[in-house]
Structures are given as C-alpha cells and as structure tokens.
Amino acid sequence: MATIGNFNSLKVTRSVVAGIYVDCEQFGELMIPGWDVTKKLDAGAEIDVFLFFDSEGRPVATMRKPLAMPGEAALLKVMSVTAGGALLEWGMPKNLFVPANEQQQKMVKGFSYVVYVHHDRHAQSIIGSTKFEKYLTLTPGGFQLNQEVSLVICDQSELGYRAIINNTGLGFLYNNDVFRALKIGEKTPGFIKNIREDGRIDLYLQKPGYEKIVDIAEQVLEKIRTSGGFIAVTDKSPAEEIYALFGTSKKNYKKAVGGLYKKGLVALEEDGVRLVTGKSV
C-alpha cells in the first residue's frame, strides 16, 4: 500500500508528452509532470515516488525530494504569509504550510526558520511547525554517554544553543562547550555529554575524552607533515585560527600537542611546532 509523506517504489503505467503516469495503488493512476521527470522512463519501470496531498486534499506524486521529510527538521524560507499561516519553500511543487497556531513566533516573509515537518494524519496533510516540544520530547531516551548523534541547531539563548537530536528529541549545547560560530539551521555531528536526572540531555560538538585528544594529535601530526615539518601555531594563537585548522578548542589543541611533545614527536618553538625527524608514532 502506498503511503503519504514517504517515497514509494511504484510502476510507471504510461509515458506521454507532458510527463508520465504512475500506478499509485489505492490513490489510483497519478501524473508526474515532465519537469519533475529526470530521465526517460517507459511503462513498467519502477521508480521512487513521493506522495503528498495538495491544498484541496488530492494526492500528488513527484520524483522530487523535499528539503525535509516528515519527521525531519530543516531551515526553510517563508515565501508568503496569510492570516491562516505561512507558506515555506520546501523543494516541492507545493509550498509547505505552517499554520499560525504552529508558529512559535509570527513568521515574516523572506525570513528563514527551522521547521519540523509533520504528517498530520487526522487532517491528511503535511504541515510544518516551529513548536518543537509538540513533536519532539525534552527527555529523549535510548542514548548513551559519549554517543555520536546528528544535530540540527534550532535556536539560541544567552546560555547556548538548543538542538534537535536525531530528529527525535531536544538537547542543549552550553556556550562553554562551543568553540566555533554556529548557525541556526546548521546540521552537524555531536555527542551526548550528560544525561540529567530528569532525562534532559546536554551535548558536546566534539568527541569527548582521551579518544578525542588522540584524534586531534593525529590531525596535528598530519598537518605538520603536509606543511613541510612545521606549523606556525602556538598556545598564543587565536582560538578561531586553531578551530579553523583542527576543529577543536585551544585547550584541547594544547593537550594534544603536549602529548606529542612528551612522546618526543614534536619540538615546541617560539613561533610554532616542528616535527622531530626520525620519530614515528
């Protein structure tokens, strides 16, 4: 049975000048316009088809992939605003509707917002929402300390950033654990730093613990080798410069270089770090 809000493997029934027709099972034969068809397809071919309902509740088929599937969040731009809600560019033939009562703050045309896409089965429509707590739990279970996860940065406060974890729950990144500029809507890997007694989750952007320092040390060694045996980076270099080179904080960089120095792999000079020749890890 074909499902709304998902990609379905369906058969092409016929090809016409204006596009192709697809057997959408219980929804009948639906046409995909030619501008949505990326290659020549003959009757009998199986293709992946995304199904959704238009504003009048009619099923629509497309080969396009939305910018965010139902159950996912993404940064989307507002194309128009009405009394009932806002229409956002979704990468689909039809814009995504965010009802006024699903907006955490009133949306403005031309602005972009992180939106959670939801299949409202009661209304038989796919909508967006910025009221994340309605669909994403504040106490997501099933995670372990130091586990790697996928994050979407959804908003910012004085203390740090809130992020959507694996499209299932919400967690928090404190400012003192963030060593680079983050953008709202950015997708980035992260790690579980702490699971509080109430089930809420604190996050890292970097791999925690000794394993992280080892990884950074390997990056530093590789950078020195590819730079002719010397890098002009010291513990006095700007934190932004260190992050741009190694994706880590100055504190962790110093730990990694200190470890390399103790092993005799590098020499610390006034203006940088030099590889000790004849040494290997």
Protein Blocks (a to p, Z undefined) as FASTA:
>chain_A
ZZehiacddddfbdcfklccddehjnopadddfklpcbdcdehiacdddddddfkopacd
dfbdcfbdghiacddddfbdcfkbccddehiabdcdddfklcfbacdehiacdddddddf
knopadddfblklmmcfbdghiaehiacddddfbdcfklccddehhlaccdddfklccbd
cdehiacddddfbdcfkopacddfbdehjklmmmmmmmmmmmmmmnoopacddfkbcfkl
mmmmnopafklmmmmmmmmmmnopaccdfkbccddehiaZZ
